[in-house]
Amino acid sequence: MLPFDEDVRAAAQIATQAAAAEDRELEAVHAHILALDPDGRRFAAVLRDTIDQLLNGEVTGRYDWKTLFKTEKTHAGTLVEINLQREFAFDDGVNMDYQISGTDVDCKYSQQFGGWMIPPEAMGHLCLLVWADDYQTRWSAGLLRIRREWLNGGNNRDLKLTIKAEHRDKILWLWRDARLPENVLLHLDPRTREAILSPSSGQKRVNELFERVQMRRIGRGVVRTVAQQHDYMARVREAKGRARTVLRERGILIPGHYRKHQAVARALGAPVPQPGELVSFRVAEARAHHGGKPRVELDGREWVLAESTDPEETAPLLPKHTAG
Protein backbone atom coordinates (compact mmCIF):
# COMPACT_ATOMS: atom_id res chain seq x y z
CA MET A 1 0.00 0.00 0.00
CA LEU A 2 1.25 3.48 -0.81
CA PRO A 3 2.08 5.86 2.04
CA PHE A 4 -0.68 8.39 2.69
CA ASP A 5 0.98 11.33 0.90
CA GLU A 6 1.81 9.22 -2.14
CA ASP A 7 -1.75 7.84 -2.17
CA VAL A 8 -3.17 11.37 -2.21
CA ARG A 9 -0.77 12.42 -4.96
CA ALA A 10 -1.65 9.37 -7.05
CA ALA A 11 -5.37 10.05 -6.67
CA ALA A 12 -4.85 13.69 -7.59
CA GLN A 13 -2.82 12.68 -10.66
CA ILE A 14 -5.55 10.28 -11.81
CA ALA A 15 -8.18 13.01 -11.34
CA THR A 16 -6.03 15.51 -13.24
CA GLN A 17 -5.52 13.09 -16.13
CA ALA A 18 -9.25 12.37 -16.25
CA ALA A 19 -10.07 16.08 -16.25
CA ALA A 20 -7.55 16.71 -19.02
CA ALA A 21 -9.08 13.94 -21.13
CA GLU A 22 -12.52 15.39 -20.57
CA ASP A 23 -11.28 18.85 -21.54
CA ARG A 24 -9.88 17.42 -24.76
CA GLU A 25 -13.28 15.94 -25.58
CA LEU A 26 -15.01 19.21 -24.82
CA GLU A 27 -12.52 21.17 -26.90
CA ALA A 28 -12.83 18.71 -29.79
CA VAL A 29 -16.62 19.01 -29.82
CA HIS A 30 -16.36 22.79 -29.55
CA ALA A 31 -13.93 22.94 -32.48
CA HIS A 32 -16.02 20.57 -34.60
CA ILE A 33 -19.22 22.61 -34.25
CA LEU A 34 -17.41 25.87 -34.99
CA ALA A 35 -15.83 24.30 -38.07
CA LEU A 36 -19.32 23.40 -39.31
CA ASP A 37 -20.72 26.86 -38.59
CA PRO A 38 -17.99 29.50 -38.05
CA ASP A 39 -20.32 32.51 -37.75
CA GLY A 40 -23.32 30.75 -36.19
CA ARG A 41 -25.70 31.60 -39.04
CA ARG A 42 -26.79 28.00 -39.56
CA PHE A 43 -27.41 27.50 -35.85
CA ALA A 44 -29.36 30.77 -35.61
CA ALA A 45 -31.46 29.82 -38.65
CA VAL A 46 -32.38 26.50 -37.01
CA LEU A 47 -33.56 28.34 -33.88
CA ARG A 48 -35.55 30.84 -35.92
CA ASP A 49 -37.18 28.09 -37.99
CA THR A 50 -37.95 26.02 -34.89
CA ILE A 51 -39.72 28.89 -33.14
CA ASP A 52 -41.65 29.60 -36.34
CA GLN A 53 -42.50 25.91 -36.61
CA LEU A 54 -44.01 26.00 -33.12
CA LEU A 55 -45.93 29.22 -33.80
CA ASN A 56 -47.26 27.68 -37.04
CA GLY A 57 -48.30 31.12 -38.27
CA GLU A 58 -49.51 29.87 -41.63
CA VAL A 59 -52.35 28.02 -39.88
CA THR A 60 -52.76 29.94 -36.62
CA GLY A 61 -51.67 33.51 -37.43
CA ARG A 62 -49.58 33.48 -34.22
CA TYR A 63 -46.34 35.44 -33.91
CA ASP A 64 -45.88 35.63 -30.12
CA TRP A 65 -44.26 32.92 -27.97
CA LYS A 66 -46.67 33.77 -25.15
CA THR A 67 -49.60 32.51 -27.24
CA LEU A 68 -48.20 28.97 -27.38
CA PHE A 69 -49.87 26.27 -25.33
CA LYS A 70 -47.89 24.84 -22.42
CA THR A 71 -47.50 21.51 -24.24
CA GLU A 72 -46.09 23.32 -27.30
CA LYS A 73 -43.50 25.13 -25.18
CA THR A 74 -42.53 21.83 -23.57
CA HIS A 75 -42.06 20.34 -27.04
CA ALA A 76 -39.65 23.13 -28.07
CA GLY A 77 -36.59 21.38 -26.66
CA THR A 78 -37.30 18.21 -28.63
CA LEU A 79 -37.76 20.17 -31.85
CA VAL A 80 -34.51 22.10 -31.33
CA GLU A 81 -32.70 18.81 -30.74
CA ILE A 82 -34.18 17.21 -33.89
CA ASN A 83 -33.69 20.23 -36.13
CA LEU A 84 -30.05 20.73 -35.07
CA GLN A 85 -29.33 17.08 -35.83
CA ARG A 86 -30.92 17.42 -39.27
CA GLU A 87 -28.98 20.59 -40.05
CA PHE A 88 -25.56 19.39 -38.88
CA ALA A 89 -25.96 15.63 -39.48
CA PHE A 90 -24.77 14.75 -35.97
CA ASP A 91 -24.59 11.00 -35.38
CA ASP A 92 -26.94 9.44 -32.85
CA GLY A 93 -25.39 9.22 -29.41
CA VAL A 94 -24.87 5.99 -27.51
CA ASN A 95 -26.40 7.23 -24.25
CA MET A 96 -27.05 10.91 -25.10
CA ASP A 97 -28.74 12.69 -28.02
CA TYR A 98 -25.73 13.06 -30.32
CA GLN A 99 -22.25 11.77 -30.89
CA ILE A 100 -19.94 14.58 -32.01
CA SER A 101 -16.24 13.92 -32.66
CA GLY A 102 -16.71 10.51 -31.04
CA THR A 103 -18.17 11.96 -27.82
CA ASP A 104 -21.71 11.62 -26.49
CA VAL A 105 -23.42 15.02 -26.18
CA ASP A 106 -26.86 15.79 -24.75
CA CYS A 107 -28.84 18.75 -26.14
CA LYS A 108 -30.78 21.00 -23.77
CA TYR A 109 -32.82 24.04 -24.82
CA SER A 110 -34.42 26.70 -22.66
CA GLN A 111 -36.33 29.85 -23.61
CA GLN A 112 -35.25 31.22 -20.21
CA PHE A 113 -31.51 31.71 -19.86
CA GLY A 114 -30.16 29.31 -17.25
CA GLY A 115 -33.34 27.24 -17.25
CA TRP A 116 -31.79 24.11 -18.77
CA MET A 117 -33.19 20.98 -17.11
CA ILE A 118 -30.44 18.40 -16.64
CA PRO A 119 -31.52 14.75 -16.19
CA PRO A 120 -29.63 12.37 -13.86
CA GLU A 121 -28.36 10.30 -16.80
CA ALA A 122 -26.43 13.34 -18.12
CA MET A 123 -24.06 13.37 -15.13
CA GLY A 124 -20.47 13.30 -16.35
CA HIS A 125 -21.49 13.85 -19.97
CA LEU A 126 -21.19 16.90 -22.19
CA CYS A 127 -24.29 18.99 -22.68
CA LEU A 128 -24.95 21.39 -25.55
CA LEU A 129 -26.84 24.19 -23.77
CA VAL A 130 -29.01 26.32 -26.07
CA TRP A 131 -31.01 29.45 -25.26
CA ALA A 132 -33.06 31.69 -27.55
CA ASP A 133 -35.40 34.55 -26.71
CA ASP A 134 -37.66 36.07 -29.36
CA TYR A 135 -38.31 39.18 -27.25
CA GLN A 136 -34.62 39.98 -26.82
CA THR A 137 -33.78 38.73 -30.35
CA ARG A 138 -30.77 36.94 -28.83
CA TRP A 139 -29.48 33.39 -28.55
CA SER A 140 -26.57 31.51 -27.03
CA ALA A 141 -25.09 28.03 -27.24
CA GLY A 142 -22.31 26.50 -25.19
CA LEU A 143 -20.87 23.25 -23.86
CA LEU A 144 -20.57 22.04 -20.29
CA ARG A 145 -19.40 18.81 -18.67
CA ILE A 146 -22.13 18.12 -16.12
CA ARG A 147 -21.07 17.69 -12.49
CA ARG A 148 -23.48 17.14 -9.63
CA GLU A 149 -21.83 19.80 -7.43
CA TRP A 150 -22.55 22.45 -10.08
CA LEU A 151 -26.30 21.78 -10.04
CA ASN A 152 -29.17 23.06 -7.93
CA GLY A 153 -31.31 20.62 -5.99
CA GLY A 154 -34.69 19.88 -7.53
CA ASN A 155 -38.11 18.77 -6.38
CA ASN A 156 -39.59 17.80 -9.75
CA ARG A 157 -40.75 14.23 -10.20
CA ASP A 158 -38.25 13.35 -12.94
CA LEU A 159 -35.33 14.58 -10.78
CA LYS A 160 -34.09 17.07 -13.38
CA LEU A 161 -31.77 19.77 -12.03
CA THR A 162 -30.61 23.21 -13.14
CA ILE A 163 -27.11 24.70 -13.26
CA LYS A 164 -26.20 26.95 -10.34
CA ALA A 165 -25.82 30.56 -11.48
CA GLU A 166 -22.33 30.78 -10.00
CA HIS A 167 -21.20 27.84 -12.13
CA ARG A 168 -22.44 29.13 -15.50
CA ASP A 169 -18.94 30.54 -15.96
CA LYS A 170 -17.84 26.93 -16.52
CA ILE A 171 -19.75 26.88 -19.83
CA LEU A 172 -17.50 27.00 -22.88
CA TRP A 173 -19.51 29.24 -25.18
CA LEU A 174 -19.79 28.63 -28.89
CA TRP A 175 -21.82 31.82 -29.31
CA ARG A 176 -22.95 34.14 -26.53
CA ASP A 177 -25.76 36.69 -26.91
CA ALA A 178 -25.69 36.39 -30.69
CA ARG A 179 -28.38 38.05 -32.80
CA LEU A 180 -31.42 35.86 -33.49
CA PRO A 181 -33.06 36.53 -36.87
CA GLU A 182 -35.83 38.93 -35.97
CA ASN A 183 -39.47 38.02 -35.55
CA VAL A 184 -40.49 41.28 -37.22
CA LEU A 185 -44.21 41.07 -36.43
CA LEU A 186 -43.48 40.70 -32.72
CA HIS A 187 -41.40 43.88 -32.65
CA LEU A 188 -43.60 46.18 -34.72
CA ASP A 189 -45.55 48.93 -33.03
CA PRO A 190 -49.18 47.79 -32.53
CA ARG A 191 -50.67 50.24 -35.06
CA THR A 192 -48.39 49.13 -37.85
CA ARG A 193 -48.96 45.47 -37.03
CA GLU A 194 -52.74 45.97 -37.02
CA ALA A 195 -52.59 47.76 -40.38
CA ILE A 196 -50.69 44.81 -41.86
CA LEU A 197 -52.86 42.06 -40.39
CA SER A 198 -56.31 43.64 -40.78
CA PRO A 199 -56.99 43.12 -44.55
CA SER A 200 -59.02 39.98 -45.26
CA SER A 201 -56.89 39.12 -48.31
CA GLY A 202 -53.57 37.36 -47.76
CA GLN A 203 -52.14 39.14 -50.80
CA LYS A 204 -53.11 42.55 -49.45
CA ARG A 205 -51.56 41.70 -46.08
CA VAL A 206 -48.28 40.76 -47.78
CA ASN A 207 -48.35 43.98 -49.81
CA GLU A 208 -48.93 45.98 -46.62
CA LEU A 209 -46.04 44.20 -44.92
CA PHE A 210 -43.46 45.17 -47.53
CA GLU A 211 -44.84 48.68 -47.94
CA ARG A 212 -44.89 49.47 -44.22
CA VAL A 213 -41.79 47.57 -43.07
CA GLN A 214 -38.89 48.85 -45.15
CA MET A 215 -35.11 48.68 -44.63
CA ARG A 216 -35.56 45.67 -42.34
CA ARG A 217 -34.78 42.03 -43.09
CA ILE A 218 -37.96 39.95 -43.14
CA GLY A 219 -37.84 36.17 -42.79
CA ARG A 220 -40.05 33.73 -44.62
CA GLY A 221 -41.77 32.83 -41.35
CA VAL A 222 -43.13 36.38 -41.17
CA VAL A 223 -44.40 36.20 -44.77
CA ARG A 224 -45.98 32.81 -44.01
CA THR A 225 -47.78 34.20 -40.97
CA VAL A 226 -49.02 37.30 -42.79
CA ALA A 227 -50.17 35.44 -45.92
CA GLN A 228 -51.64 32.41 -44.10
CA GLN A 229 -51.52 30.52 -47.38
CA HIS A 230 -49.56 27.45 -48.51
CA ASP A 231 -48.09 29.31 -51.49
CA TYR A 232 -47.09 32.28 -49.37
CA MET A 233 -43.89 33.06 -51.29
CA ALA A 234 -45.92 33.31 -54.51
CA ARG A 235 -47.50 36.42 -52.92
CA VAL A 236 -44.12 38.17 -53.28
CA ARG A 237 -43.14 37.22 -56.84
CA GLU A 238 -43.22 39.48 -59.87
CA ALA A 239 -46.72 38.94 -61.32
CA LYS A 240 -49.97 40.86 -61.65
CA GLY A 241 -51.32 41.79 -58.25
CA ARG A 242 -48.31 40.36 -56.41
CA ALA A 243 -46.17 42.39 -54.01
CA ARG A 244 -43.14 42.97 -56.23
CA THR A 245 -45.28 44.18 -59.13
CA VAL A 246 -47.74 46.28 -57.13
CA LEU A 247 -45.10 47.97 -54.98
CA ARG A 248 -42.61 48.47 -57.80
CA GLU A 249 -45.14 50.89 -59.32
CA ARG A 250 -44.68 52.93 -56.13
CA GLY A 251 -40.90 52.75 -56.37
CA ILE A 252 -40.43 49.89 -53.88
CA LEU A 253 -38.08 46.99 -54.58
CA ILE A 254 -38.16 43.66 -52.70
CA PRO A 255 -34.84 41.82 -53.14
CA GLY A 256 -34.45 38.26 -51.87
CA HIS A 257 -31.34 36.36 -50.81
CA TYR A 258 -30.15 35.65 -54.36
CA ARG A 259 -26.68 36.89 -55.25
CA LYS A 260 -27.82 39.49 -57.78
CA HIS A 261 -30.51 40.76 -55.42
CA GLN A 262 -28.03 40.96 -52.56
CA ALA A 263 -25.69 42.93 -54.82
CA VAL A 264 -28.41 45.54 -55.43
CA ALA A 265 -29.11 45.96 -51.71
CA ARG A 266 -25.41 46.10 -50.89
CA ALA A 267 -24.65 48.69 -53.57
CA LEU A 268 -27.41 50.97 -52.25
CA GLY A 269 -26.36 50.62 -48.61
CA ALA A 270 -29.59 48.82 -47.67
CA PRO A 271 -29.82 45.77 -45.38
CA VAL A 272 -28.67 42.69 -47.30
CA PRO A 273 -31.14 39.78 -47.09
CA GLN A 274 -29.65 36.52 -45.86
CA PRO A 275 -30.89 33.02 -46.81
CA GLY A 276 -34.65 32.83 -46.33
CA GLU A 277 -35.01 36.61 -46.00
CA LEU A 278 -36.29 39.55 -48.04
CA VAL A 279 -36.01 43.31 -47.62
CA SER A 280 -37.94 46.20 -49.14
CA PHE A 281 -36.93 49.80 -49.81
CA ARG A 282 -38.02 52.67 -52.04
CA VAL A 283 -35.70 53.90 -54.77
CA ALA A 284 -35.51 57.00 -56.94
CA GLU A 285 -33.61 57.71 -60.12
CA ALA A 286 -30.34 59.42 -59.19
CA ARG A 287 -30.44 63.18 -59.62
CA ALA A 288 -28.18 66.11 -58.77
CA HIS A 289 -29.62 66.62 -55.27
CA HIS A 290 -28.67 63.04 -54.32
CA GLY A 291 -25.00 64.05 -54.39
CA GLY A 292 -22.68 61.14 -53.66
CA LYS A 293 -25.31 58.72 -52.34
CA PRO A 294 -24.58 55.07 -53.10
CA ARG A 295 -26.20 54.04 -56.35
CA VAL A 296 -26.79 51.05 -58.57
CA GLU A 297 -27.41 50.72 -62.28
CA LEU A 298 -30.62 48.95 -63.29
CA ASP A 299 -32.34 49.06 -66.68
CA GLY A 300 -29.64 51.40 -67.96
CA ARG A 301 -30.27 54.08 -65.30
CA GLU A 302 -28.74 54.86 -61.92
CA TRP A 303 -30.86 54.52 -58.79
CA VAL A 304 -30.45 55.53 -55.14
CA LEU A 305 -32.42 54.94 -51.98
CA ALA A 306 -35.26 57.45 -52.16
CA GLU A 307 -35.42 60.39 -49.79
CA SER A 308 -38.71 61.39 -48.19
CA THR A 309 -39.00 64.34 -50.57
CA ASP A 310 -38.48 62.27 -53.71
CA PRO A 311 -41.73 61.71 -55.65
CA GLU A 312 -42.90 58.16 -56.25
CA GLU A 313 -41.81 56.70 -59.58
CA THR A 314 -41.95 53.22 -61.02
CA ALA A 315 -38.89 51.25 -59.94
CA PRO A 316 -36.87 49.05 -62.34
CA LEU A 317 -37.11 45.30 -62.40
CA LEU A 318 -34.67 43.47 -60.18
CA PRO A 319 -32.10 41.42 -62.11
CA LYS A 320 -33.04 37.84 -62.85
CA HIS A 321 -31.72 35.86 -59.98
CA THR A 322 -29.53 32.84 -59.51
CA ALA A 323 -29.44 30.92 -56.25
CA GLY A 324 -26.96 32.33 -53.74
N, C-alpha and C positions, 0 to 999 in steps of 0.2 A: 504494500500500500504506500502511496506517495505521502511524504510529510504534508502537514496541513497547508503551508504556504505554497508548496509546489502544486498541491491539489487545486487550490484556488486559482493559481496562475493557469493551470491546464484548462480548467473550466472556463476561465475568462478568454483564453485563446480560442477554444472551440466556439464560444459565443461570438467572438469577433469574426472568425472565419465564416460562420453561418450568416452573420449580418452582412459581411462583404459580398457573399454569394447572392444574398437576397437583393442587395443594392445593384449588383450587376444585372439581375433579372429585371428589376424596375427600370434601370437605365436603358436596357435593351428594348423593352416595350415602349418606353418613352421615345427613343430614337426611331423605332419602326413606325409609330403613328405619325410622328412629325415628317418622316420621309414620304409617307403617303399623302400628307396634307400640310405642306410647309406653312401656308398662311391661314389655315383653319377654315377656308371657304367651304370646303366639302362638308365638314362637320357642322358648320353653321347652317348650311342649306338643309341638312338632314333634320336639324332641330326645328327650323322654320316649317318644313314640310310636315313634320310630325304634329306640331301644334295645329297646323291648318287641317290635317287629316282628322284630328279630334274634333275641331270646330265644325267640320263638314259643312262649310258655308254654302256650297252649291245646293244642298238640300234644306239646310236649316236657316240660312241667312245669318248665322252667328259669327261674331268677330271678337268676342270678349271671353277670356278664360273663365271669368266668374260665372258665365252662363252655362258652363258644363255641369253635367250631373256628377255626383260624387263618384259613381262607378267609372265614369269616363276619365276623371282625374286619376283614379287609382290605376287605370289601364295605361296611363301615359308612360310609365317606366318600362312596361313591356314593349310598347311600340318603339320607344327610343332604342331599346336594346336590339330589337329586330331590324329596324331601319339602318342602324349603324353597321350591323353585320352585313346587310345587303350591300350597302355602299362600299365598305372596305374589304368585303370578302374575308372576314376573320374566320378562322377555323372554329368548329365547335370545341368547347373546352371538355376536359375529362370530368372535372368536378364543378367547374364554374361555367359561366356563359360562353366565354371565348377561350381560344388558345392563340396567343400572339407571341411571336418569336419563341415558340416552344414553352411558353409559360401560361398557366391558367389565370384568367382575369375575369372577375365578376363586374358587371355593369350596373351602376346605381344612379338613377335620375331623381332629382327633386326640383320642384318649381320654387321651393323656398331654400335659399342658400343655407347649407349646413344641415338640411333636413334629411340627408341620406339615411335610409334604414338598412342597417347592416345585420344580416342573419348570422346565427351561430356558426353555420358551416363555412362562412367566409374567413374565419379566424386564421391568421397566418398567410392568407392569400392576398394577391394584389386586387385592388378594386379601382375601376375606372369611374370616377365620381363626376357626374354631369349635372349642371344647373343651367336653367334658362328662364328668363322672366320677360314676358311680353310687355309689361308695363314699363320696365326699365330699359327695354331693348338691349339687354346684355346677356351674355352666357359665359360659362367657364367649364373647363374640363381638366381634371388632374388625376394623378395616380397616388395611391397610398397602400402600403402594406399594413393590413389590419392587425392591431394588437389589442388585447382585451383591456389593458390598462389605459388606453387612449379613448375608451368608449364610456358614454354615460350608462347608468343603470336604466332598465326599462321595465315597465309593468304590462306591456302588451302581451296578448296571448301567444303570439308566435315568437316571443323572446328577441325580437329585433331591437338593435341598439343604435344610438346616434354617436357621432364623433364629438368629443369634448371640444368646446370652442378654443381652448388653449392649446389643443394639439392639431388644429387645422394648419398650423405652420409646417407640419410634417408632410403635407401634400406637395408632391412634385407637379407643378402646374404645366400643362401643355399650352393652355390659353387661359388667361385670367381677365375677366371683365371685358371680353371681346364684344364687338358690335353684332347683335342679332339682326338679320334682315328685318326691316320694320313692318309691323302690322299697321299699315297706313290708316285703315278705317278706325282702329282703336285710338289713334293719336290725333285724329281730326277734331276741330272744334265742333260742338254738337250741331250748330246751324248748317255748317258745310256738309256734315255727314247726313243730316236729314234731307238736305237738298239733293244729295246724290241718291239716297235710298228711296225717296218718296215716289218717283215715277212708277207706273204699273208695268211699263215695258222694260225688259232686261236690256235691250239695245239702248234705250234712252238713259238708263242708269249708267251704263258703261260710258256713253258719250259725256254725261255729266261728270263722271269720275275724272276723265282725262282733260276736260275743260277746266274744272275747278282745282285739281291737284296737279300743278305744274312744277317743274324743276325738282322733282322728288321721285326716287326710284320706287316703282310699284310692282310688287310680286304677282305672280299668276294666281296665288291664293286669294288676293284681294279682288282680282278680276272675276274669279270664279264665284266669290261671295256676292259681288254686286250683280253679276249677270244671272245667277241662279239657273243656269242652263248647261246642258252637257257639252254643247259646242261653244263654250264661253269665249275661247280665243278667236273664233270666227267673228265675234262682235267687234274685234279690233281691226281686222284686215281691211285692205283697200278694196272696197266694193260699195255699190250704191247703198246709202243708208247706214253704212258701217262707220265706226269711229274715225278711222284714218281719213276717209273720204269726206265725211261731214265736217270734221274739225279742220282739215286742211284748207277748206274754203274760208275759214276764219283765221288762217295763218298759223295753225297749230300742227306741229309734227309730232309723231309718236314712234320714235325709234325703239327697236327691240335689242336683243343681245347679240345680234349678228355683227360680224366684223365691220361691214360697211356702215351699218347703222351706228355702231359704237364710234367709228371714225368721225361721223357727222357730229355727234354729241361732244366728243372730245375736242374737235376743232373749234366749236362754238364756246367752249368753256362751261357746258352744261353737265349735270350728273351723267355718268356713263353707265348704262344698264348692264348688269351682270347676268349670268345665265338664269333664265326664268323670270327676268324683269323687263319692264318697259319704263319709259319716261316721256313726259310731254312738255313742250315749250313752244312759245309763239316766236315766229321769226319775221323779219322784215328785210326787204331788199336793201343792201348797204348803200347809204347815201352820205353826203359830206358831213352831216351833223353826227354821224356815228364815229367819226374820228378813227382811232386805231383799234376799235373793238375787234375781237377775234371774229373771223368770218370763214365761210366755207362756200365753195362753188358747187352749185346744183343747177341743172338745166341751163348751163351757160351763163348764169348770173351769180353774183356774190350775195350771200345772206349773212345776217347777224341776228343775235337774240334781240327781239323787239323791245323797245322801251315803251313805257306806259303811254307816251305821247304819239307813238307811231300808229297810223291808221291801220285797220285790218286790211290785209290783202291775201289773195290766194297763195298758199305756200307751194313750193315745188314738190314733186314726188321724191320720196326717199329712194336711194339707189337700190336696185334689185339685190337681194341679200344672198349670202352664202353662209352656211352654218359656221359659227365661231367657236 
